[in-house]
Structures are given as structure tokens and as C-alpha cells.
Amino acid sequence: MLQSGAETYRVEDTMARIANSLGRPRPHSYITPTGIMFQSDSEASSKLIGISERTTDLQKVTAVNLISRQLSAGDIDLEGAREALMDIDKAAHAFPTWLLITAASIASACFMIMFKGGWDDFLPSLISGGIGYSAVIYFQQLVRVKFFSELFASFLIGLVSLLLVRAGIGSSLDKIIIGSVMPLVPGLLITNAVRDLMAGHLVSGLARGAEAFLTAFAIGTGIAVVFLFF
């Protein structure tokens, strides 16, 4: 769940629900975006799991939630829950790359219209947003640091948008850029950061907020470099 983008308090609640249904009294857990520590009063030692990769897969989060509720209700036993969770972990719910790029392109153009851009800028936003999202996917395979992939992608978005406007294909540069960078904006991170802070998970909330800030900073820096040099 944590790897798939779930909030910290949701992961903690699910772990507690499963532990109680299995007869583990008073479970204790400490969760951050990069690690999970768990112990119950019936055990002398604790369990520590590191989280190195994080993505967005809300379908897996929903599936794990369902398994935990079925286990709590007694609809499935421990072995059945374990097999179901292993199947969920192995499942590949990600959409194909071409579909992600197509969706990002259409979303970029629609965001541009939402921000009161003209229909003459629809095609430039479509092209720029698709190229920018393709760059994110490509750079993440080359550079494991997420900050740099988002920085390079936003720079490319700004450069492509500028070239399209100068070529006479678009007219409103700011609207095109705003629409094109929207698929890169960390909306889920910001939402989870606020929800974790409201739930009292201050460390996780601040960590997610810092990650969202770095993403926003990378996007802004890439666009600023284009305006500075071109």
C-alpha cells in the first residue's frame, strides 16, 4: 500500500486491523514514506521493512483494503489472505506507455482550455505535454533521481512550447506551458501530505510535503531556465 501511494494513516489502520483479526494484541507500528516498523505485544522482536520504490497504483490500495476487511470479517483465513496479497503484489496494473503519453497529451490540452487558453493553442499544448511526459518516462530510466528527470522534462516542455509559438503554431506561450506541465504536478503527494498532517502523522506529512515541493521546484526551475536563456 505504501509503495502504491497510500496515506500513512491508512497503512497503519490496515495493519492494525489485520493484526487484531489474527489475535495479535495491541499492535504498534511506526510508518514513514521510506520504511515500516511493526511490533505487537505478543512478540519480543519488531519487524522493519524498507520502502525504496514508490509509485501510484490506487487499484492495489483498494484491493489490499478489501482483503483486510474480509480477513477482519472472517470471510477468508490467514493463508487465503496471504495468497491474495501476494497476487496483488505481483499484479501489473500499470497502463501501457503509449496510453499514458496519450492521456497526458490530452490532459495537457484540456488543462490549457481550463486555464482560459484559446483553441488555437490546443494542438501546441497537446504536442508539448506529450513530449514532456515522454521525457519523464525516458529520463527516469536513465537517471534514478526523480528530481532531475522532472527538471529535464519541464525544460523540454518550455523549449518545445517556445519553439511552437515562434513557429506560429501557437499564440499564448504561458497558457501552453501551464497546461503542459500539469501532468507533472504532484497532486497525489500534496493530498497525502495534507491528510497525513491532519491525521497527526507529522513526520510522514512533512516528508511527503518536502517531496512535493522538490517536484514543484524542479518544474519551475526547468521552465525558468528556458525563459532565462531563450
Secondary structure per residue as TSV (DSSP state, phi and psi in degrees):
chain	resnum	aa	ss	phi	psi
A	1	M	-	360.0	-41.9
A	2	L	T	-67.6	-37.1
A	3	Q	T	-68.0	-24.2
A	4	S	T	-97.3	6.8
A	5	G	T	99.7	15.5
A	6	A	-	-76.4	154.4
A	7	E	-	-69.6	155.2
A	8	T	H	-62.5	-44.5
A	9	Y	H	-66.9	-29.4
A	10	R	H	-69.1	-40.0
A	11	V	H	-63.8	-44.1
A	12	E	H	-62.6	-42.9
A	13	D	H	-65.1	-40.1
A	14	T	H	-65.9	-42.0
A	15	M	H	-63.0	-41.9
A	16	A	H	-65.7	-39.4
A	17	R	H	-64.7	-42.9
A	18	I	H	-66.3	-43.3
A	19	A	H	-62.2	-42.7
A	20	N	H	-65.6	-36.8
A	21	S	H	-69.8	-21.5
A	22	L	T	-96.8	7.5
A	23	G	T	80.2	21.4
A	24	R	-	-92.2	109.5
A	25	P	-	-73.7	142.6
A	26	R	S	44.6	69.3
A	27	P	E	-71.2	144.2
A	28	H	E	-124.7	133.2
A	29	S	E	-140.3	145.9
A	30	Y	E	-128.3	118.1
A	31	I	E	-125.3	133.0
A	32	T	E	-127.4	168.5
A	33	P	T	-60.8	-16.3
A	34	T	T	-115.3	4.5
A	35	G	E	-169.9	158.0
A	36	I	E	-132.3	129.2
A	37	M	E	-121.3	129.3
A	38	F	E	-136.9	141.1
A	39	Q	E	-157.4	144.0
A	40	S	E	-116.2	161.7
A	41	D	T	-64.9	-18.8
A	42	S	T	-84.6	-3.2
A	43	E	-	-119.7	144.3
A	44	A	S	-84.9	-26.0
A	45	S	S	-113.2	159.7
A	46	S	-	-106.5	165.5
A	47	K	E	-116.5	130.2
A	48	L	E	-121.4	126.5
A	49	I	E	-124.3	127.5
A	50	G	E	-91.1	141.4
A	51	I	-	-112.1	109.4
A	52	S	-	-100.8	-28.3
A	53	E	-	-122.0	134.4
A	54	R	-	-131.6	137.3
A	55	T	-	-142.4	-169.9
A	56	T	-	-118.9	112.5
A	57	D	-	-147.7	80.1
A	58	L	H	-68.1	-19.3
A	59	Q	H	-66.0	-38.8
A	60	K	H	-67.4	-38.8
A	61	V	H	-60.1	-44.9
A	62	T	H	-64.4	-40.3
A	63	A	H	-65.1	-41.7
A	64	V	H	-66.9	-38.7
A	65	N	H	-58.3	-42.6
A	66	L	H	-64.2	-42.6
A	67	I	H	-61.9	-42.5
A	68	S	H	-64.7	-37.3
A	69	R	H	-71.1	-38.1
A	70	Q	H	-64.7	-38.7
A	71	L	H	-67.1	-40.3
A	72	S	H	-66.2	-34.9
A	73	A	H	-81.2	-8.1
A	74	G	T	83.0	13.8
A	75	D	S	-74.7	-25.9
A	76	I	S	-133.9	158.2
A	77	D	-	-95.8	-177.8
A	78	L	H	-62.0	-46.0
A	79	E	H	-65.7	-40.2
A	80	G	H	-64.2	-38.9
A	81	A	H	-66.0	-40.1
A	82	R	H	-63.6	-44.7
A	83	E	H	-64.0	-39.4
A	84	A	H	-65.4	-40.8
A	85	L	H	-67.2	-38.0
A	86	M	H	-64.5	-39.2
A	87	D	H	-64.2	-39.8
A	88	I	H	-64.9	-40.7
A	89	D	H	-64.7	-36.5
A	90	K	H	-81.9	-17.7
A	91	A	-	-66.6	140.3
A	92	A	-	-105.6	98.2
A	93	H	-	-92.8	-2.7
A	94	A	-	-67.2	141.7
A	95	F	-	-76.8	155.9
A	96	P	-	-62.2	155.2
A	97	T	H	-60.8	-40.7
A	98	W	H	-64.3	-33.3
A	99	L	H	-72.2	-38.4
A	100	L	H	-62.5	-43.4
A	101	I	H	-66.3	-41.4
A	102	T	H	-62.2	-44.5
A	103	A	H	-63.9	-41.3
A	104	A	H	-64.8	-37.7
A	105	S	H	-64.1	-47.5
A	106	I	H	-65.9	-41.2
A	107	A	H	-62.3	-40.1
A	108	S	H	-60.7	-46.6
A	109	A	H	-64.9	-39.5
A	110	C	H	-69.6	-37.6
A	111	F	H	-63.4	-37.5
A	112	M	H	-60.9	-42.4
A	113	I	H	-65.6	-39.3
A	114	M	H	-63.2	-33.2
A	115	F	T	-86.9	24.8
A	116	K	T	67.0	34.9
A	117	G	-	-83.9	166.3
A	118	G	-	-87.7	158.9
A	119	W	G	-68.5	-18.5
A	120	D	G	-71.6	-14.4
A	121	D	G	-99.3	6.0
A	122	F	H	-64.4	-48.9
A	123	L	H	-65.8	-44.2
A	124	P	H	-59.9	-39.0
A	125	S	H	-66.2	-37.8
A	126	L	H	-60.9	-45.8
A	127	I	H	-69.7	-48.2
A	128	S	H	-64.5	-42.4
A	129	G	H	-64.8	-40.7
A	130	G	H	-65.2	-41.9
A	131	I	H	-65.7	-41.3
A	132	G	H	-63.8	-43.4
A	133	Y	H	-69.6	-35.6
A	134	S	H	-62.3	-38.0
A	135	A	H	-65.1	-38.4
A	136	V	H	-60.7	-47.5
A	137	I	H	-62.5	-41.6
A	138	Y	H	-69.9	-46.3
A	139	F	H	-68.3	-30.0
A	140	Q	H	-67.5	-23.2
A	141	Q	H	-78.9	-26.0
A	142	L	H	-92.0	-42.7
A	143	V	-	-116.4	119.4
A	144	R	-	-76.4	-14.5
A	145	V	-	-81.8	118.2
A	146	K	H	-63.7	-33.3
A	147	F	H	-57.8	-45.6
A	148	F	H	-71.3	-36.1
A	149	S	H	-64.6	-39.5
A	150	E	H	-71.4	-34.7
A	151	L	H	-63.6	-48.7
A	152	F	H	-63.9	-39.9
A	153	A	H	-65.7	-43.8
A	154	S	H	-67.2	-35.6
A	155	F	H	-61.8	-42.8
A	156	L	H	-65.6	-38.1
A	157	I	H	-61.5	-46.8
A	158	G	H	-63.0	-41.0
A	159	L	H	-67.4	-45.6
A	160	V	H	-63.9	-42.2
A	161	S	H	-61.9	-43.0
A	162	L	H	-63.7	-42.9
A	163	L	H	-65.6	-38.1
A	164	L	H	-66.7	-39.7
A	165	V	H	-67.3	-42.5
A	166	R	H	-67.8	-26.0
A	167	A	T	-81.1	-3.8
A	168	G	T	86.8	8.0
A	169	I	S	-80.8	-32.3
A	170	G	-	-124.8	169.6
A	171	S	S	-124.5	-38.3
A	172	S	-	-105.5	98.3
A	173	L	H	-64.4	-42.7
A	174	D	H	-65.0	-39.7
A	175	K	H	-67.3	-38.3
A	176	I	H	-64.0	-44.7
A	177	I	H	-66.4	-43.5
A	178	I	H	-60.1	-45.9
A	179	G	H	-65.5	-36.4
A	180	S	H	-72.7	-30.3
A	181	V	H	-86.2	-9.3
A	182	M	G	-59.5	-37.8
A	183	P	G	-63.5	-16.3
A	184	L	G	-92.0	-13.0
A	185	V	S	-66.1	131.8
A	186	P	-	-79.9	67.9
A	187	G	H	-64.1	-44.1
A	188	L	H	-66.3	-38.4
A	189	L	H	-62.2	-45.0
A	190	I	H	-63.5	-43.8
A	191	T	H	-61.7	-46.4
A	192	N	H	-66.6	-35.5
A	193	A	H	-62.7	-44.9
A	194	V	H	-66.4	-42.4
A	195	R	H	-66.9	-37.9
A	196	D	H	-66.6	-40.3
A	197	L	H	-64.0	-41.4
A	198	M	H	-66.9	-29.9
A	199	A	T	-83.3	-2.7
A	200	G	T	93.7	3.5
A	201	H	-	-88.5	80.2
A	202	L	H	-68.0	-40.9
A	203	V	H	-64.0	-48.1
A	204	S	H	-65.7	-41.2
A	205	G	H	-62.2	-44.2
A	206	L	H	-68.0	-36.8
A	207	A	H	-65.1	-45.5
A	208	R	H	-66.2	-37.2
A	209	G	H	-63.8	-39.9
A	210	A	H	-64.6	-39.4
A	211	E	H	-64.7	-40.4
A	212	A	H	-65.7	-38.8
A	213	F	H	-63.8	-42.0
A	214	L	H	-62.8	-39.3
A	215	T	H	-63.9	-46.8
A	216	A	H	-62.7	-38.4
A	217	F	H	-65.1	-39.5
A	218	A	H	-63.6	-43.2
A	219	I	H	-63.0	-47.5
A	220	G	H	-63.9	-38.6
A	221	T	H	-65.9	-43.1
A	222	G	H	-60.7	-42.9
A	223	I	H	-68.3	-39.7
A	224	A	H	-62.9	-37.2
A	225	V	H	-62.9	-38.4
A	226	V	H	-62.5	-46.6
A	227	F	H	-68.1	-29.7
A	228	L	H	-72.5	-39.6
A	229	F	H	-101.5	-16.6
A	230	F	-	-121.5	360.0
